[in-house]
Amino acid sequence: MRRPLLLAGAAVGGLLLLGYGSSFLLSGDKVPRGVHVLGVDLSGLSAARAEQLLARELAGPAAEPLELVADDVRLRLEPLRAGMRVDLDATVDEARSAGPLDRLRGLLGTRRDVVPEPEVREEVLSAALRALAPRVDRKAREGTVVFRGVTPTAMSPETGRTLDVDRAADAVRSSYLRTRTVELPVDEVEVQTTDDQVQEALTSVAQPAVAAPVTLDVGGRTVQVRPVDIAAGLTFSAALKPEVDGEKVLESLGARVEAVEVLPRDATFRIVGGKPVLVPSVDGQVVPAAGLSAALLPVLARPAPRTASVALEVGRPRVTTEQA
């Protein structure tokens, strides 16, 4: 049993050796038969002739733009501008390197496809990808509620992302001359808020806040804080906590709040008998922005009718008597 096996093994080995020897005698240091590079047949060509042929035939494929896909963003990268081209020497060396079995297969008409070897200037490729990164990168956005007029609108949270340039360079390098579409890696930047939390802020705070006015008691006099005034100052923090910007509410109230205030008066000068005479400044009584915020915030989620109160504070003039 062992003798026939040994004879069969010797026959196979002899066949391989014969095929290798025949192939080597036929091709010498030339490219073995059946070798193709991106469809270009290099069979029997010398190294110099193979390089010339590949330089001509692969000029188009080597320069064809790559389509880069980063999440939902599609980009184009021109290989030559990004420092990539075919390494003709390395490609031809790979084409010429063939073991006994490959050479025997070539003699029998079997095709062997060789993938071109790329030559990459790493710093140029990285710079090209960094230039594309701003089109991929996106800041994380927490969910919130914004007002368009007096209509609150939910803004869903959105994860952020950044292009991983180093890993993207690896992906482009390994895909070049193999495929035209390259998936680029991106790093996600997570958010803390959820759509459910945004909807809760919308329905439990924002919508009730502008559903009715708030009657504001200011030292025994009243001011109607209308939904449009509330919408002007109501915002939500990154944690979806409601906040009231008192300054913006006062700006929206305008003359209505001024009617219950005593505005401060700056120090001035008037001319008496040809000489300037100082007119002293006068302190006022005004609605404080911080106090207005503190008064409004607790009542915004309540149903109508809603009331709140705020105490007047001393309002200092911009130009005091002392300054004048």
C-alpha positions as CSV (number, residue, x, y, z in Angstrom):
1,M,0.0,0.0,0.0
2,R,2.8,2.4,0.9
3,R,4.7,1.7,-2.3
4,P,1.9,2.9,-4.7
5,L,1.4,6.0,-2.5
6,L,5.1,6.8,-2.7
7,L,5.2,6.3,-6.4
8,A,2.1,8.5,-6.8
9,G,3.7,11.2,-4.7
10,A,6.9,11.0,-6.6
11,A,5.0,11.3,-9.9
12,V,3.2,14.4,-8.7
13,G,6.4,15.9,-7.4
14,G,8.1,15.1,-10.6
15,L,5.2,16.6,-12.6
16,L,5.4,19.8,-10.5
17,L,9.1,20.0,-10.9
18,L,8.8,19.3,-14.6
19,G,6.1,22.0,-14.9
20,Y,8.2,24.5,-13.0
21,G,11.3,23.7,-15.0
22,S,9.4,24.0,-18.3
23,S,7.8,27.3,-17.2
24,F,11.1,28.7,-16.1
25,L,12.8,27.7,-19.3
26,L,10.1,29.2,-21.4
27,S,9.8,32.5,-19.4
28,G,13.1,32.8,-17.7
29,D,12.9,36.1,-15.7
30,K,9.9,37.1,-17.6
31,V,6.3,37.2,-16.3
32,P,4.9,33.6,-16.3
33,R,2.0,32.7,-18.5
34,G,-1.5,33.5,-17.4
35,V,-0.7,36.5,-15.2
36,H,-3.1,39.4,-15.4
37,V,-3.2,42.7,-13.5
38,L,-6.6,44.4,-13.6
39,G,-7.3,42.6,-16.8
40,V,-4.0,43.4,-18.4
41,D,-2.2,40.2,-19.7
42,L,1.5,40.3,-18.8
43,S,2.3,36.7,-20.0
44,G,5.8,36.4,-21.1
45,L,6.7,40.1,-20.8
46,S,10.0,41.3,-19.4
47,A,9.9,43.4,-16.3
48,A,10.6,46.6,-18.2
49,R,8.0,45.8,-20.9
50,A,5.5,44.8,-18.2
51,E,6.0,48.1,-16.4
52,Q,5.6,50.1,-19.6
53,L,2.3,48.3,-20.4
54,L,0.9,48.7,-16.9
55,A,1.9,52.4,-16.8
56,R,-0.2,52.9,-20.0
57,E,-3.1,50.6,-19.2
58,L,-3.6,51.4,-15.5
59,A,-3.2,55.2,-15.9
60,G,-7.0,55.6,-16.1
61,P,-8.0,53.2,-13.3
62,A,-5.3,54.5,-11.0
63,A,-6.7,58.1,-11.4
64,E,-10.4,57.2,-11.2
65,P,-12.0,59.0,-8.2
66,L,-12.9,56.9,-5.2
67,E,-16.4,57.3,-3.7
68,L,-16.1,57.6,0.1
69,V,-19.0,56.8,2.3
70,A,-19.0,58.1,5.9
71,D,-22.4,57.4,7.5
72,D,-24.9,59.2,5.3
73,V,-22.3,61.4,3.6
74,R,-20.8,60.6,0.2
75,L,-17.5,62.2,-0.9
76,R,-15.1,61.9,-3.8
77,L,-11.4,61.5,-3.5
78,E,-9.0,61.8,-6.4
79,P,-6.2,59.3,-5.8
80,L,-3.4,61.2,-7.5
81,R,-4.1,64.4,-5.6
82,A,-4.2,62.3,-2.4
83,G,-0.7,60.9,-3.0
84,M,-1.7,57.5,-4.3
85,R,-0.6,55.7,-7.5
86,V,0.4,52.3,-8.7
87,D,3.8,51.0,-7.5
88,L,4.8,49.5,-10.9
89,D,8.0,47.9,-9.6
90,A,6.3,46.1,-6.7
91,T,3.4,45.1,-9.0
92,V,5.6,43.6,-11.6
93,D,7.7,41.8,-9.0
94,E,4.5,40.3,-7.6
95,A,3.4,39.3,-11.1
96,R,6.8,37.6,-11.7
97,S,6.8,35.8,-8.4
98,A,5.2,32.4,-9.0
99,G,5.7,29.0,-7.3
100,P,5.8,25.7,-9.1
101,L,2.1,25.1,-8.9
102,D,1.3,28.6,-10.3
103,R,3.7,28.1,-13.2
104,L,2.3,24.7,-14.0
105,R,-1.3,26.1,-13.9
106,G,-0.1,28.9,-16.3
107,L,1.2,26.3,-18.7
108,L,-2.2,24.6,-18.6
109,G,-4.0,27.9,-19.4
110,T,-5.1,28.8,-15.9
111,R,-5.3,32.6,-15.3
112,R,-3.7,34.2,-12.2
113,D,-4.9,37.6,-11.3
114,V,-2.5,39.9,-9.4
115,V,-3.8,43.0,-7.5
116,P,-1.7,46.1,-8.2
117,E,0.5,47.3,-5.4
118,P,-0.2,50.9,-4.3
119,E,2.3,53.5,-3.6
120,V,1.0,55.9,-1.0
121,R,2.4,59.2,0.4
122,E,0.9,59.0,3.8
123,E,1.2,62.6,4.7
124,V,-0.6,63.7,1.5
125,L,-3.4,61.1,2.0
126,S,-3.9,62.2,5.6
127,A,-4.1,65.9,4.6
128,A,-6.6,65.1,1.9
129,L,-8.8,63.3,4.4
130,R,-8.5,66.0,7.0
131,A,-9.7,68.5,4.4
132,L,-12.8,66.3,3.9
133,A,-13.5,65.8,7.6
134,P,-15.5,69.0,8.2
135,R,-18.1,67.6,5.7
136,V,-18.5,64.6,7.8
137,D,-18.1,65.9,11.3
138,R,-21.2,67.0,13.1
139,K,-21.6,68.4,16.6
140,A,-23.8,66.5,19.0
141,R,-27.1,68.3,19.6
142,E,-29.2,67.7,22.7
143,G,-32.9,67.5,22.2
144,T,-34.8,70.7,23.1
145,V,-38.0,72.7,22.5
146,V,-37.9,76.0,20.6
147,F,-40.5,78.6,19.9
148,R,-41.6,79.8,16.5
149,G,-43.7,82.7,17.5
150,V,-45.9,81.2,20.2
151,T,-45.8,77.7,18.8
152,P,-43.4,75.3,20.7
153,T,-41.6,72.8,18.5
154,A,-39.8,69.7,19.5
155,M,-36.2,69.4,18.3
156,S,-35.0,65.8,18.4
157,P,-31.6,65.0,19.8
158,E,-28.9,64.2,17.3
159,T,-25.7,62.3,17.9
160,G,-22.5,63.9,16.8
161,R,-19.8,62.3,14.8
162,T,-16.2,62.8,13.8
163,L,-14.2,61.2,11.0
164,D,-11.4,59.0,12.3
165,V,-8.7,60.2,9.9
166,D,-6.1,57.5,10.7
167,R,-8.5,54.6,10.3
168,A,-10.0,56.3,7.2
169,A,-6.5,56.4,5.7
170,D,-6.1,52.7,6.4
171,A,-9.5,52.0,4.7
172,V,-8.6,54.0,1.6
173,R,-5.1,52.5,1.3
174,S,-6.4,48.9,1.5
175,S,-9.3,49.6,-0.9
176,Y,-7.3,51.5,-3.6
177,L,-7.2,49.6,-6.9
178,R,-9.5,47.0,-5.5
179,T,-12.8,48.7,-5.2
180,R,-14.2,52.2,-6.0
181,T,-16.4,52.6,-3.0
182,V,-14.8,52.9,0.5
183,E,-16.6,52.9,3.8
184,L,-14.9,55.3,6.2
185,P,-15.0,54.9,9.9
186,V,-16.6,57.6,12.1
187,D,-16.7,58.0,15.8
188,E,-20.1,58.8,17.4
189,V,-20.5,61.5,20.0
190,E,-23.5,60.4,22.2
191,V,-26.2,62.7,23.6
192,Q,-27.9,62.6,27.0
193,T,-31.5,63.4,26.0
194,T,-34.0,61.2,24.3
195,D,-37.0,61.9,22.1
196,D,-39.3,60.8,24.9
197,Q,-37.8,63.4,27.2
198,V,-38.2,66.1,24.6
199,Q,-41.9,65.2,24.1
200,E,-42.4,65.4,27.9
201,A,-40.9,68.9,28.0
202,L,-43.1,69.9,25.1
203,T,-46.4,68.6,26.5
204,S,-45.8,69.2,30.2
205,V,-44.1,72.6,30.2
206,A,-43.8,74.4,26.8
207,Q,-47.4,74.0,25.6
208,P,-49.0,74.9,28.9
209,A,-46.6,77.8,29.3
210,V,-48.0,79.6,26.3
211,A,-51.6,78.4,26.6
212,A,-52.7,81.5,28.6
213,P,-51.3,84.8,30.0
214,V,-50.0,85.3,33.4
215,T,-51.3,88.2,35.5
216,L,-48.3,89.7,37.2
217,D,-48.8,91.8,40.4
218,V,-46.1,94.5,40.6
219,G,-46.5,96.4,43.9
220,G,-50.3,96.4,43.7
221,R,-50.5,97.1,39.9
222,T,-50.9,94.4,37.3
223,V,-49.3,93.6,34.0
224,Q,-50.5,91.0,31.6
225,V,-47.6,88.7,30.6
226,R,-48.9,87.4,27.3
227,P,-48.0,84.1,25.6
228,V,-45.8,85.9,23.2
229,D,-43.8,87.5,26.1
230,I,-43.4,84.0,27.7
231,A,-42.3,82.5,24.4
232,A,-39.7,85.2,24.1
233,G,-37.9,84.3,27.3
234,L,-38.6,80.5,27.8
235,T,-35.8,78.2,26.9
236,F,-34.7,74.7,28.0
237,S,-31.3,73.7,29.4
238,A,-29.2,70.8,28.0
239,A,-31.0,68.6,30.6
240,L,-34.4,69.9,29.4
241,K,-35.0,72.0,32.5
242,P,-37.1,75.1,31.7
243,E,-35.4,78.5,32.2
244,V,-36.8,82.0,31.9
245,D,-34.7,84.8,30.6
246,G,-36.1,87.8,32.5
247,E,-34.4,90.4,30.3
248,K,-36.0,89.0,27.2
249,V,-39.4,89.0,28.8
250,L,-39.0,92.6,29.9
251,E,-37.9,93.5,26.4
252,S,-41.1,91.9,25.0
253,L,-43.3,93.6,27.6
254,G,-41.9,97.0,26.6
255,A,-44.2,99.9,27.5
256,R,-46.6,97.7,29.5
257,V,-44.0,97.1,32.2
258,E,-42.8,100.7,32.0
259,A,-46.2,101.8,33.0
260,V,-45.8,100.2,36.5
261,E,-42.2,101.4,36.9
262,V,-40.6,104.6,37.8
263,L,-37.7,104.8,35.5
264,P,-34.4,106.2,36.8
265,R,-33.2,109.6,35.6
266,D,-29.6,110.3,34.7
267,A,-27.8,113.3,36.1
268,T,-27.6,116.1,33.5
269,F,-26.6,119.8,33.2
270,R,-28.7,122.8,32.3
271,I,-27.5,126.3,31.5
272,V,-28.6,129.0,34.0
273,G,-27.3,132.5,33.5
274,G,-24.8,131.3,31.1
275,K,-23.4,128.8,33.5
276,P,-23.9,125.0,33.7
277,V,-26.0,123.8,36.7
278,L,-26.1,120.2,37.7
279,V,-29.4,118.4,37.7
280,P,-29.1,115.5,40.1
281,S,-29.9,111.9,39.1
282,V,-33.0,110.2,40.4
283,D,-33.2,106.5,41.4
284,G,-36.1,104.6,39.9
285,Q,-38.3,101.6,40.8
286,V,-38.0,98.9,38.3
287,V,-39.0,95.2,37.7
288,P,-35.8,93.2,38.2
289,A,-35.1,90.6,35.5
290,A,-34.0,87.9,38.0
291,G,-37.1,88.5,40.1
292,L,-39.3,88.3,37.1
293,S,-37.7,85.0,36.1
294,A,-38.2,83.6,39.6
295,A,-41.8,84.7,39.7
296,L,-42.8,83.3,36.3
297,L,-41.0,79.9,36.2
298,P,-43.2,78.1,38.9
299,V,-46.5,79.0,37.3
300,L,-45.8,78.2,33.6
301,A,-47.0,74.6,33.8
302,R,-50.2,75.5,35.7
303,P,-53.6,75.8,34.0
304,A,-55.3,79.2,33.7
305,P,-55.9,81.5,35.4
306,R,-52.4,82.1,36.5
307,T,-50.9,84.8,38.7
308,A,-47.5,85.7,40.0
309,S,-46.0,88.7,41.9
310,V,-42.7,90.5,41.8
311,A,-41.4,93.3,44.0
312,L,-39.9,96.4,42.5
313,E,-36.3,97.2,43.1
314,V,-34.3,100.3,43.0
315,G,-33.2,101.2,39.5
316,R,-29.9,103.0,39.3
317,P,-29.3,105.7,36.7
318,R,-26.6,105.2,34.2
319,V,-25.1,108.6,35.1
320,T,-25.2,109.4,38.8
321,T,-24.9,112.7,40.5
322,E,-21.5,111.8,41.8
323,Q,-20.3,110.8,38.3
324,A,-21.6,114.0,36.8
